[in-house]
Amino acid sequence: MNEMNGAGGISSGARTATTPQHATRRAGRRSLRRASRLVGLVFALLLPVVAVVSTVAEPSGTVHAVPVQIDKSQVGPYGAVTVIGDSVLLGSAVVSPTLADRLLERGWGPIKMRAGEGYTSGKFGVRQDFRATYWLDLWRSQGWDAPNVIVNIGANDSGFCDTDLACARDAVMHVVNNIGPGHRIWWPQITRLYTAHPQQNNWNLALTQIAAERDDFFTWDWPAELPLYNSPDGTHLDAPGYRARSARMAEVFTLTLARATDDGTEAELPSPSAPPSTFVSLPAERIIDTRTDEPGRQTTGDVLTLDFGDLIPDDTTAVSLYVAAALSGGNGYLAAGPCGEPNSGATVNFAAGAARGAPSITAVGDDGTVCIETSGETDVIVDLQGAFVSSADGLKLDPLDTPERLVDTRDTGRATELVIDAPEGAEAVAVNLAAIKASGIGYLEAYPCGDPAGVANVNYRPGPPVSGSAIVDVADDGTVCVSSSTPTDVAVDITGSFAADGALSFVPVAPTRTLDTRHAIGGWSPIHGAEQVLDVRVAPPSAEAVTGTLTVVRPVGTTYVASYGCVGDPPNASVNVGAGAVAANSLTSGVTADGELCFLAAGATTTVFDTTGWWVS
C-alpha cells in the first residue's frame, strides 16, 4: 500500500493540469502503482479462501482485485440498504457470510453492495468506475435508491488529502451531497499503517465533525476496535477477521440506524374492571413460594390462583404485588391478572438459573383472586404489598410530570442502608430503584425507615443494571429507606407521592398490551431505534397517569428505556437490560391530555408495554 496516497491501487485515466500540487499527486500515483502490486499480494495473503477471485492488470501495470457486487432481493422490515466501499470492504464481500448476508440476518433488505480495490469518493481525478459517486448515480438511473447507505470509503482519499481537513470534508460531502436528502448514511472511520496515522486521523476528524453537524450522518469508531482483529498492514484483515467484522458492522449499523415507523393505528383500550380506587398500604406478606408451598414448581400452561382471604379489604379492586421467578429451567415469563379475564400481558420475564422479579399493580377478579400464568419451567414467589379499594378511605396519587432522582450512590458513595427524605405531606411514595455495578447476587428492599419487611423489591446480580419499582410507606419522621443485601450502587427516582388529599384515584383494568414494536401494536414497528422517542396511547383522555409493565426485549446492545409523559427532557431509565436479554418493570407515569406515554430507547431494541390501569381525578 502506498502510505502517501492511500490503501489499494488507484488507476487514473484522467490527466491533470501541471501545477506543483498536481505534480506531487502524479508522483504519488506513480509511487502508488509500484506499491499496489504489494497491496494485491498482501490482500491475496490475507484472504487465501478467495483465491478464485481473479485480478486484472490495468494499462499502467497496477494490479486490482476484481470488484465484487452483491444484490440481495429479500425484503426486510428495516428497509433497503446501499453499500459501497474500497478494498477495506472487499473482504466483507468475498468472505462468507458476507456483510450483505449479515445485514439480511439483522432484518435489512433488499441490499445492493459493491466493493473494489482503489475505490474513492469520486472527488479526485480517478477513472470513473473507481468513484463511489459513479455507482450511486448509475444505480439511481436504474431505479435503485435505498434510504439507508453504508459508505466504507476513505483509505485512498485520505492519501489525496494528507492532513488537509478541508479537503477531507469536501471529499466526504461530495458523497453525502450525491446521496442527497432523505437518506441516512453510516460511514465507518478508517485505519492506516502507523506511518500514515496523520492522514487517517485527519480523515476521521472530518467524519466526526460532519456526524456532529448532521442528523442523517453517523460514523463508527472502527480504529478503536481494530486491535481486536488481525491486521498486518493496519488496514486490511485476514479472512476470520473479515468474517467477524461483517457481523460487527451489521450489529453496529442496526444499533445505530434501525428505526420504528408509525402506521397511525392505536391499540384498543380495555374497559375498567372496577370504579376508581384509592391505595391502602398493607404489611408485606408472602402469599406463595412454590419452592416450599403447594402446588410446587410450575411449567408452561400452569396457572396459580391466589386467594388473599382476609389479608385484603372486602372492597379491594386491585393489589400491589411483587412477582418473582426462581430457579428457572429456561426462558419464559409469568403473567399476573384477574382470574376469569383475558390477559395479553406479561409481568416478569425470566432466564435459566437467574432469579427475576417485577412489581405489578393487578386487578382482582370478581371473587377477589389473581391468577399467575406460567410460560416456562420455574418456581414462583409472590409478595403482597398493598391494595386498592373502592371506598375513599385510602390514599390518592400526586404524580410527577418527570421522575426526580433522589439519590445515586455513584455520586454519594455506597451504603448498606440509604435514608431518603420523602416529599412533605406524603404518606407513601412511588419510586423506581436501580442496582448498578453489583458485586454479587442480592436484592434491594424499600421500606419506611425503622420497619424493614425482609422482602425484595429488586433482585440483582453482577452485570447490567437492574430496575424495579415500589410503593413505599413513609415513616413517621418523613423518611423511606433502601437497603442492599450485597454491595452495589443504588439509584432511586421518585415518580409520585400518595396522600389522603392527593389528586388521583386508580382505575384497574385487565392487563392489555398497548405497545409491541415486534407486531406494530400501538402503531410502531419493527424496532425501537436508538435515541428514538415513541408516543403511544396507553390510556383514555380522561386519565392523567398510567400504570403498567414495561418490557425491553433482546436489545442489540446493553441499553435502557425511559418512559415519561412526553413533557420536558426524557428522565432516567425505567428498565435497564443487557444485550440479548429481557427485562421488565412496573411503572406509574403521567400521560398527555390524549392519554399518550412516551418511550425513549438508548439503544435499538424491542419495546413492549402492558397497561394495567390508569389514574383519574
C-alpha positions as CSV (number, residue, x, y, z in Angstrom):
1,M,0.0,0.0,0.0
2,N,1.2,3.5,-0.7
3,E,1.2,5.3,2.6
4,M,1.3,8.7,0.9
5,N,-1.8,8.2,-1.3
6,G,-3.9,5.5,0.2
7,A,-4.8,1.9,0.5
8,G,-5.2,-0.2,-2.6
9,G,-4.2,0.7,-6.1
10,I,-5.7,3.6,-7.9
11,S,-5.6,3.8,-11.7
12,S,-6.4,7.1,-13.3
13,G,-7.2,7.7,-17.0
14,A,-7.6,11.4,-16.4
15,R,-4.8,14.0,-16.7
16,T,-4.5,17.0,-14.5
17,A,-3.0,20.4,-15.1
18,T,0.7,20.8,-14.4
19,T,0.7,22.7,-11.1
20,P,3.1,22.0,-8.2
21,Q,0.2,20.4,-6.3
22,H,-0.9,18.2,-9.2
23,A,2.7,17.3,-9.9
24,T,3.0,16.0,-6.4
25,R,-0.1,13.9,-6.8
26,R,1.1,12.4,-10.1
27,A,4.3,11.5,-8.4
28,G,2.3,10.0,-5.6
29,R,0.3,7.9,-8.1
30,R,3.5,6.6,-9.7
31,S,4.6,5.5,-6.3
32,L,1.1,4.1,-5.7
33,R,1.3,2.0,-8.8
34,R,4.5,0.4,-7.6
35,A,3.1,-0.2,-4.1
36,S,-0.2,-1.5,-5.4
37,R,1.4,-4.7,-6.6
38,L,2.3,-5.3,-3.0
39,V,-1.3,-4.5,-2.0
40,G,-2.6,-7.2,-4.3
41,L,-0.1,-9.6,-2.8
42,V,-1.0,-8.7,0.8
43,F,-4.7,-8.9,0.0
44,A,-4.2,-12.4,-1.5
45,L,-2.2,-13.5,1.5
46,L,-4.9,-12.1,3.9
47,L,-7.7,-13.8,2.0
48,P,-6.5,-17.2,0.9
49,V,-10.1,-18.5,0.8
50,V,-10.9,-16.2,-2.1
51,A,-8.1,-17.1,-4.4
52,V,-10.7,-17.8,-7.0
53,V,-11.2,-14.0,-7.3
54,S,-9.3,-13.1,-10.4
55,T,-7.2,-10.0,-10.9
56,V,-6.9,-7.7,-13.9
57,A,-4.0,-5.6,-15.0
58,E,-4.6,-2.0,-15.9
59,P,-2.5,-0.4,-18.7
60,S,-0.5,1.4,-16.0
61,G,0.6,-2.0,-14.7
62,T,-1.5,-1.6,-11.5
63,V,-3.0,-4.9,-10.3
64,H,-6.5,-4.8,-8.9
65,A,-8.7,-7.5,-7.3
66,V,-11.9,-7.7,-9.4
67,P,-14.6,-5.6,-7.8
68,V,-17.5,-7.6,-6.3
69,Q,-21.2,-6.6,-6.5
70,I,-23.8,-8.4,-4.4
71,D,-27.6,-8.0,-5.0
72,K,-30.0,-9.4,-2.4
73,S,-33.7,-9.1,-3.2
74,Q,-35.0,-10.3,0.1
75,V,-37.2,-7.7,1.8
76,G,-36.5,-7.0,5.5
77,P,-38.6,-5.0,8.0
78,Y,-35.9,-2.3,8.5
79,G,-35.6,-1.3,4.8
80,A,-33.3,-1.3,1.8
81,V,-29.5,-0.7,2.1
82,T,-26.9,0.5,-0.4
83,V,-23.3,-0.5,0.5
84,I,-20.3,1.0,-1.3
85,G,-16.7,0.6,-0.3
86,D,-13.0,0.2,-1.2
87,S,-10.6,-2.7,-0.6
88,V,-11.2,-2.5,3.1
89,L,-14.8,-3.6,2.4
90,L,-13.9,-6.0,-0.3
91,G,-13.1,-8.7,2.2
92,S,-16.6,-8.4,3.6
93,A,-17.9,-9.0,0.1
94,V,-15.9,-12.2,-0.6
95,V,-15.6,-13.9,2.8
96,S,-18.8,-15.7,3.7
97,P,-21.0,-14.9,5.5
98,T,-20.7,-11.5,3.7
99,L,-21.8,-8.2,5.1
100,A,-24.9,-8.4,2.9
101,D,-25.7,-11.8,4.5
102,R,-25.3,-10.3,8.0
103,L,-27.5,-7.4,7.2
104,L,-30.2,-9.7,5.9
105,E,-30.0,-11.7,9.2
106,R,-30.5,-8.4,11.1
107,G,-33.7,-7.6,9.3
108,W,-32.5,-5.3,6.4
109,G,-33.2,-5.8,2.8
110,P,-33.1,-5.6,-0.2
111,I,-29.4,-4.9,-0.4
112,K,-27.1,-3.7,-3.2
113,M,-23.4,-3.9,-2.2
114,R,-20.3,-3.2,-4.2
115,A,-16.6,-3.0,-3.2
116,G,-13.4,-2.7,-5.1
117,E,-9.7,-2.1,-4.6
118,G,-8.9,1.5,-5.2
119,Y,-12.4,2.9,-4.9
120,T,-12.6,6.5,-3.8
121,S,-15.2,9.1,-3.0
122,G,-15.2,10.4,-6.6
123,K,-13.9,13.9,-5.6
124,F,-10.5,13.3,-7.2
125,G,-9.3,12.6,-10.7
126,V,-9.5,8.8,-10.9
127,R,-11.2,6.6,-13.5
128,Q,-15.0,6.9,-13.2
129,D,-15.7,3.3,-12.3
130,F,-13.4,3.8,-9.3
131,R,-15.6,6.6,-8.0
132,A,-18.3,5.8,-5.4
133,T,-20.5,8.5,-6.9
134,Y,-20.4,6.9,-10.3
135,W,-22.0,3.8,-8.9
136,L,-24.6,5.7,-6.9
137,D,-25.5,7.7,-10.0
138,L,-25.7,4.6,-12.1
139,W,-27.9,2.7,-9.6
140,R,-30.3,5.7,-9.3
141,S,-30.6,5.8,-13.1
142,Q,-31.6,2.1,-12.9
143,G,-34.3,2.8,-10.2
144,W,-32.3,1.8,-7.1
145,D,-32.1,4.5,-4.4
146,A,-32.1,2.9,-0.9
147,P,-32.9,5.2,2.1
148,N,-30.0,3.7,4.1
149,V,-26.5,3.9,2.9
150,I,-23.2,2.4,4.2
151,V,-20.1,4.1,2.8
152,N,-16.8,2.4,3.6
153,I,-14.5,4.8,1.7
154,G,-11.6,6.9,2.7
155,A,-8.3,4.9,2.9
156,N,-7.5,6.1,-0.6
157,D,-9.0,9.6,-0.4
158,S,-7.0,10.2,2.8
159,G,-3.8,9.9,0.8
160,F,-5.0,12.6,-1.6
161,C,-5.9,15.0,1.3
162,D,-2.9,14.2,3.5
163,T,-3.6,16.4,6.6
164,D,-5.8,19.0,4.9
165,L,-9.1,18.9,6.9
166,A,-11.0,21.0,4.4
167,C,-10.0,18.5,1.6
168,A,-11.2,15.6,3.7
169,R,-14.5,17.3,4.5
170,D,-15.0,18.2,0.8
171,A,-14.4,14.5,-0.2
172,V,-16.9,13.2,2.3
173,M,-19.5,15.9,1.5
174,H,-19.0,15.1,-2.2
175,V,-20.6,11.7,-1.5
176,V,-23.1,13.0,1.0
177,N,-24.4,15.6,-1.5
178,N,-24.6,13.0,-4.2
179,I,-26.7,10.7,-2.0
180,G,-28.9,13.7,-1.2
181,P,-31.5,14.5,1.5
182,G,-34.0,11.9,2.7
183,H,-31.3,9.3,3.3
184,R,-29.3,8.1,6.3
185,I,-25.6,7.5,5.9
186,W,-23.4,5.3,8.1
187,W,-19.7,5.8,7.4
188,P,-17.0,3.8,9.3
189,Q,-13.8,5.6,10.2
190,I,-10.6,4.3,8.6
191,T,-7.4,2.8,9.7
192,R,-4.0,3.1,8.1
193,L,-0.5,1.8,8.7
194,Y,1.2,3.7,11.6
195,T,3.2,5.8,9.1
196,A,0.0,7.3,7.7
197,H,-1.8,7.9,11.0
198,P,-1.8,11.7,10.4
199,Q,-3.8,11.1,7.2
200,Q,-6.0,8.6,9.0
201,N,-6.7,11.0,11.9
202,N,-7.4,13.9,9.5
203,W,-10.0,11.9,7.6
204,N,-11.6,10.5,10.7
205,L,-11.8,14.1,12.2
206,A,-13.8,15.1,9.1
207,L,-16.2,12.2,9.6
208,T,-16.6,13.1,13.3
209,Q,-17.3,16.7,12.6
210,I,-19.9,16.0,9.9
211,A,-21.6,13.5,12.1
212,A,-21.9,16.1,14.8
213,E,-23.4,18.6,12.4
214,R,-26.0,16.4,10.7
215,D,-28.8,14.2,12.0
216,D,-28.7,12.0,8.9
217,F,-25.0,11.1,9.1
218,F,-23.4,8.6,11.5
219,T,-19.9,7.3,11.9
220,W,-18.4,4.3,13.6
221,D,-15.1,4.3,15.6
222,W,-13.5,1.4,13.8
223,P,-10.0,2.3,14.9
224,A,-11.0,1.7,18.5
225,E,-12.0,-1.9,17.6
226,L,-9.2,-2.8,15.1
227,P,-6.9,-4.1,17.9
228,L,-9.4,-7.0,18.4
229,Y,-8.6,-8.2,14.8
230,N,-5.5,-9.4,12.9
231,S,-4.4,-6.7,10.5
232,P,-0.8,-7.0,9.3
233,D,-0.9,-3.7,7.3
234,G,-3.1,-1.8,9.7
235,T,-5.9,-1.5,7.1
236,H,-7.0,-5.0,5.8
237,L,-7.9,-8.1,7.8
238,D,-7.4,-11.8,7.4
239,A,-10.4,-14.0,6.4
240,P,-11.5,-14.7,10.0
241,G,-11.2,-11.0,10.8
242,Y,-13.4,-10.0,7.8
243,R,-16.0,-12.6,8.9
244,A,-16.1,-11.1,12.4
245,R,-16.1,-7.6,11.1
246,S,-19.0,-8.2,8.8
247,A,-21.1,-9.4,11.8
248,R,-19.9,-6.5,13.9
249,M,-20.7,-4.0,11.2
250,A,-24.2,-5.3,10.8
251,E,-24.7,-5.2,14.5
252,V,-23.5,-1.6,14.9
253,F,-25.3,-0.4,11.8
254,T,-28.6,-1.9,13.2
255,L,-27.9,-0.5,16.6
256,T,-27.4,3.0,15.1
257,L,-29.9,3.2,12.2
258,A,-32.8,0.9,12.8
259,R,-35.9,2.9,13.4
260,A,-39.6,2.3,14.1
261,T,-42.3,3.9,11.9
262,D,-45.8,4.7,13.0
263,D,-48.7,3.4,10.9
264,G,-51.2,5.5,12.8
265,T,-53.1,2.7,14.5
266,E,-53.7,2.5,18.2
267,A,-54.3,-0.5,20.5
268,E,-57.8,-0.9,21.7
269,L,-58.0,0.0,25.4
270,P,-59.8,-2.3,27.9
271,S,-62.9,-1.4,29.8
272,P,-62.4,-0.6,33.5
273,S,-62.9,-3.7,35.8
274,A,-63.8,-1.6,38.8
275,P,-64.6,2.0,39.8
276,P,-61.8,4.5,40.7
277,S,-60.0,3.2,43.8
278,T,-57.6,4.5,46.5
279,F,-54.5,2.9,47.9
280,V,-54.2,1.1,51.2
281,S,-50.8,0.1,52.4
282,L,-50.6,-3.4,53.9
283,P,-47.8,-5.1,55.8
284,A,-45.7,-7.1,53.3
285,E,-46.9,-10.7,53.2
286,R,-45.5,-13.6,51.2
287,I,-48.5,-15.2,49.5
288,I,-46.8,-18.2,47.9
289,D,-43.3,-19.7,47.4
290,T,-43.6,-22.8,45.3
291,R,-40.1,-23.9,46.4
292,T,-41.8,-24.9,49.7
293,D,-45.6,-24.4,49.1
294,E,-48.1,-26.4,47.2
295,P,-48.7,-27.0,44.3
296,G,-44.9,-26.8,43.8
297,R,-42.9,-26.0,40.7
298,Q,-44.7,-24.5,37.7
299,T,-44.4,-25.2,34.0
300,T,-45.8,-24.0,30.7
301,G,-49.6,-23.8,30.9
302,D,-49.9,-23.9,34.6
303,V,-52.0,-21.3,36.4
304,L,-51.7,-20.4,40.1
305,T,-54.8,-19.0,41.7
306,L,-54.0,-16.6,44.6
307,D,-56.8,-16.1,47.2
308,F,-55.8,-13.3,49.6
309,G,-58.6,-14.1,52.0
310,D,-58.7,-11.6,54.9
311,L,-55.3,-10.2,54.1
312,I,-57.1,-7.6,51.9
313,P,-60.2,-5.4,52.5
314,D,-63.5,-6.6,51.3
315,D,-63.8,-3.8,48.7
316,T,-60.4,-4.5,47.1
317,T,-60.3,-3.8,43.4
318,A,-56.6,-4.4,42.8
319,V,-53.5,-5.4,44.6
320,S,-49.9,-4.3,44.6
321,L,-47.7,-7.4,44.2
322,Y,-44.0,-8.4,43.8
323,V,-43.9,-11.4,41.4
324,A,-40.7,-13.4,41.0
325,A,-39.4,-16.4,39.2
326,A,-36.7,-18.5,40.9
327,L,-34.5,-21.5,39.8
328,S,-35.9,-21.3,36.3
329,G,-35.2,-24.1,33.9
330,G,-35.1,-21.9,30.8
331,N,-36.5,-18.8,29.2
332,G,-40.1,-17.8,30.0
333,Y,-42.5,-15.4,31.6
334,L,-45.1,-15.0,34.3
335,A,-48.3,-13.0,33.7
336,A,-50.4,-11.8,36.7
337,G,-54.0,-10.8,36.1
338,P,-57.6,-11.0,37.4
339,C,-58.8,-14.6,37.3
340,G,-61.5,-15.2,34.8
341,E,-60.5,-12.3,32.4
342,P,-58.2,-12.3,29.3
343,N,-54.6,-11.4,30.0
344,S,-52.5,-10.3,27.0
345,G,-49.6,-9.0,29.1
346,A,-46.5,-10.3,30.9
347,T,-45.4,-9.3,34.4
348,V,-41.9,-10.8,34.6
349,N,-39.6,-12.5,32.1
350,F,-37.0,-15.0,33.3
351,A,-34.0,-16.9,32.1
352,A,-32.4,-20.2,33.1
353,G,-31.0,-20.2,36.6
354,A,-31.5,-16.5,37.5
355,A,-34.0,-15.1,40.0
356,R,-36.0,-12.4,38.2
357,G,-38.8,-10.3,39.8
358,A,-41.0,-7.4,39.0
359,P,-43.7,-5.4,40.8
360,S,-47.2,-5.3,39.5
361,I,-50.5,-3.5,40.3
362,T,-53.0,-6.1,39.2
363,A,-56.8,-6.0,39.2
364,V,-58.5,-8.8,41.1
365,G,-61.3,-11.0,39.7
366,D,-64.9,-10.9,40.7
367,D,-64.1,-13.3,43.6
368,G,-61.0,-11.2,44.7
369,T,-58.4,-13.6,43.2
370,V,-55.4,-13.1,41.0
371,C,-54.1,-15.7,38.6
372,I,-50.4,-16.2,37.7
373,E,-50.0,-17.8,34.3
374,T,-46.7,-19.5,33.6
375,S,-44.8,-19.9,30.3
376,G,-41.6,-22.0,31.0
377,E,-40.4,-24.1,34.0
378,T,-39.9,-22.1,37.2
379,D,-40.7,-21.7,40.8
380,V,-42.9,-18.7,41.6
381,I,-42.8,-16.3,44.5
382,V,-45.5,-13.7,45.2
383,D,-45.5,-11.0,47.9
384,L,-48.5,-8.8,48.7
385,Q,-47.5,-5.2,49.3
386,G,-50.8,-3.2,49.2
387,A,-54.4,-3.0,48.0
388,F,-56.6,-0.6,46.1
389,V,-60.2,-0.2,47.5
390,S,-63.4,1.3,46.0
391,S,-64.0,3.4,49.1
392,A,-62.4,6.9,49.5
393,D,-60.7,5.7,52.7
394,G,-57.3,5.2,51.1
395,L,-54.6,7.4,49.6
396,K,-54.6,9.2,46.3
397,L,-51.7,9.8,43.9
398,D,-49.9,13.0,43.0
399,P,-47.8,12.0,40.0
400,L,-44.7,13.9,38.9
401,D,-44.5,15.0,35.2
402,T,-41.0,13.7,35.1
403,P,-39.3,11.3,37.6
404,E,-36.9,13.0,40.0
405,R,-33.7,11.4,41.1
406,L,-33.4,11.3,44.9
407,V,-30.1,9.6,45.3
408,D,-27.3,8.0,43.3
409,T,-24.6,6.3,45.3
410,R,-22.2,6.6,42.3
411,D,-22.1,10.2,43.4
412,T,-22.5,10.0,47.1
413,G,-20.8,6.7,47.9
414,R,-22.2,3.2,48.7
415,A,-24.1,2.5,51.9
416,T,-25.8,-0.6,53.2
417,E,-28.9,1.5,54.1
418,L,-29.9,4.7,52.4
419,V,-32.1,7.2,54.3
420,I,-34.2,9.4,51.9
421,D,-36.5,12.3,52.7
422,A,-39.9,12.0,51.2
423,P,-41.9,15.0,49.9
424,E,-43.6,16.9,52.7
425,G,-47.1,15.6,53.4
426,A,-46.5,12.3,51.6
427,E,-47.8,9.2,53.4
428,A,-46.3,6.9,50.7
429,V,-44.1,7.3,47.6
430,A,-43.9,5.6,44.3
431,V,-40.2,5.0,43.5
432,N,-38.1,3.4,40.9
433,L,-35.0,1.5,42.2
434,A,-31.9,0.5,40.3
435,A,-29.0,-1.7,41.3
436,I,-25.8,-0.8,39.4
437,K,-22.4,-2.5,39.3
438,A,-23.4,-5.1,41.8
439,S,-20.6,-7.1,43.4
440,G,-22.7,-10.2,43.8
441,I,-26.2,-11.7,43.8
442,G,-28.5,-9.8,46.1
443,Y,-31.7,-7.7,46.4
444,L,-32.9,-4.2,47.2
445,E,-35.6,-3.6,49.7
446,A,-37.5,-0.3,50.1
447,Y,-39.4,0.4,53.4
448,P,-40.4,3.0,55.9
449,C,-37.2,3.6,57.9
450,G,-37.1,1.5,61.1
451,D,-39.5,-1.1,59.8
452,P,-37.9,-3.4,57.2
453,A,-40.2,-6.2,56.0
454,G,-37.4,-8.5,54.7
455,V,-38.9,-8.9,51.2
456,A,-37.3,-7.9,47.8
457,N,-38.2,-5.1,45.5
458,V,-35.3,-5.7,43.1
459,N,-33.3,-8.9,42.6
460,Y,-29.9,-8.2,41.1
461,R,-26.6,-9.9,40.1
462,P,-23.3,-8.8,38.6
463,G,-23.8,-7.4,35.1
464,P,-26.0,-4.7,33.6
465,P,-28.1,-2.5,35.9
466,V,-31.4,-4.0,37.2
467,S,-34.5,-1.8,37.9
468,G,-37.7,-2.3,39.9
469,S,-40.5,-0.1,41.3
470,A,-42.3,0.0,44.6
471,I,-45.0,1.9,46.5
472,V,-43.4,2.5,49.9
473,D,-44.9,3.8,53.2
474,V,-43.2,6.9,54.6
475,A,-42.0,6.6,58.2
476,D,-43.3,9.0,61.0
477,D,-40.2,11.1,60.5
478,G,-40.9,11.6,56.8
479,T,-38.2,9.1,55.5
480,V,-38.0,6.0,53.4
481,C,-35.1,3.6,53.5
482,V,-33.5,1.4,50.8
483,S,-31.1,-1.4,51.8
484,S,-29.0,-3.7,49.7
485,S,-28.2,-7.3,50.8
486,T,-24.8,-7.3,49.0
487,P,-22.6,-4.4,47.8
488,T,-24.0,-2.4,44.9
489,D,-24.6,1.1,43.7
490,V,-28.2,2.3,44.1
491,A,-30.2,4.9,42.2
492,V,-33.6,6.0,43.5
493,D,-36.1,8.0,41.4
494,I,-39.5,9.2,42.8
495,T,-42.4,9.1,40.3
496,G,-45.2,10.3,42.6
497,S,-46.4,10.5,46.1
498,F,-49.6,9.4,48.0
499,A,-51.7,11.3,50.5
500,A,-55.3,11.4,51.7
501,D,-55.8,14.7,49.9
502,G,-54.0,13.5,46.7
503,A,-55.4,14.2,43.3
504,L,-55.8,10.9,41.5
505,S,-57.6,7.5,42.0
506,F,-56.7,4.3,40.3
507,V,-58.9,2.6,37.7
508,P,-57.8,-1.1,37.4
509,V,-58.1,-3.0,34.1
510,A,-57.2,-6.4,32.8
511,P,-53.6,-6.3,31.6
512,T,-53.7,-5.2,28.0
513,R,-50.8,-4.9,25.5
514,T,-50.8,-1.3,24.2
515,L,-47.3,-1.3,22.6
516,D,-45.3,-4.1,21.0
517,T,-42.8,-3.0,18.3
518,R,-42.5,-6.5,17.0
519,H,-46.1,-6.6,15.9
520,A,-47.0,-2.9,15.4
521,I,-49.3,-3.0,18.4
522,G,-49.7,0.7,19.2
523,G,-48.7,1.6,15.6
524,W,-44.9,1.5,15.9
525,S,-42.7,-1.2,14.3
526,P,-40.4,-3.0,13.6
527,I,-37.9,-1.9,16.2
528,H,-37.5,0.8,18.7
529,G,-34.5,2.7,17.4
530,A,-31.5,4.2,19.3
531,E,-32.4,7.6,20.8
532,Q,-35.9,7.3,19.3
533,V,-39.0,8.5,21.2
534,L,-42.2,6.7,20.6
535,D,-45.5,8.3,21.6
536,V,-48.2,5.7,22.3
537,R,-51.8,5.9,23.5
538,V,-51.9,3.8,26.7
539,A,-54.9,5.3,28.5
540,P,-58.1,7.2,27.7
541,P,-58.2,11.1,27.5
542,S,-59.8,11.1,31.0
543,A,-56.6,9.7,32.5
544,E,-53.8,11.8,34.0
545,A,-51.4,9.0,34.7
546,V,-51.0,5.3,33.7
547,T,-49.7,2.2,35.4
548,G,-48.3,-0.8,33.5
549,T,-45.5,-3.1,32.8
550,L,-42.6,-2.0,30.5
551,T,-40.6,-4.9,29.0
552,V,-37.4,-4.5,27.0
553,V,-36.8,-7.5,24.7
554,R,-33.4,-8.6,23.5
555,P,-31.7,-5.3,22.6
556,V,-28.7,-5.3,20.2
557,G,-26.5,-4.0,23.0
558,T,-26.8,-3.2,26.7
559,T,-29.4,-0.4,26.9
560,Y,-32.2,1.2,28.8
561,V,-35.7,2.5,28.1
562,A,-37.2,5.5,29.8
563,S,-40.9,6.4,30.0
564,Y,-42.4,9.8,30.7
565,G,-45.4,11.9,30.0
566,C,-44.0,13.4,26.8
567,V,-43.1,16.7,28.6
568,G,-39.6,18.1,29.0
569,D,-36.4,16.1,28.8
570,P,-36.6,12.3,29.0
571,P,-35.9,11.0,32.5
572,N,-33.6,8.4,33.8
573,A,-34.1,4.7,33.0
574,S,-37.3,2.9,33.7
575,V,-35.8,-0.5,32.6
576,N,-32.2,-1.5,32.2
577,V,-31.3,-4.6,30.2
578,G,-28.2,-6.3,28.9
579,A,-27.6,-7.2,25.2
580,G,-29.8,-10.1,24.1
581,A,-31.7,-10.3,27.5
582,V,-35.2,-9.5,28.5
583,A,-36.2,-7.3,31.5
584,A,-39.4,-5.8,32.8
585,N,-40.5,-3.3,35.4
586,S,-43.8,-1.8,36.6
587,L,-44.2,1.9,36.3
588,T,-46.5,4.7,37.0
589,S,-46.2,7.9,35.0
590,G,-48.1,11.0,33.9
591,V,-49.6,11.0,30.4
592,T,-50.6,13.6,27.9
593,A,-54.1,15.0,27.6
594,D,-54.7,12.3,24.9
595,G,-53.5,9.5,27.2
596,E,-50.2,9.1,25.5
597,L,-47.0,7.9,27.1
598,C,-43.5,8.5,25.6
599,F,-40.7,5.9,25.5
600,L,-37.1,6.7,24.8
601,A,-34.7,3.9,24.0
602,A,-31.0,4.5,24.5
603,G,-30.2,1.7,22.0
604,A,-32.1,-0.3,19.4
605,T,-34.5,-2.8,21.0
606,T,-38.0,-4.3,21.1
607,T,-40.2,-2.3,23.5
608,V,-43.4,-3.7,25.0
609,F,-45.9,-2.0,27.3
610,D,-48.9,-3.6,29.0
611,T,-51.4,-1.2,30.6
612,T,-52.8,-2.5,33.9
613,G,-54.7,0.7,34.9
614,W,-54.9,4.4,34.8
615,W,-55.4,7.3,37.2
616,V,-58.2,9.8,37.1
617,S,-59.3,12.9,39.1
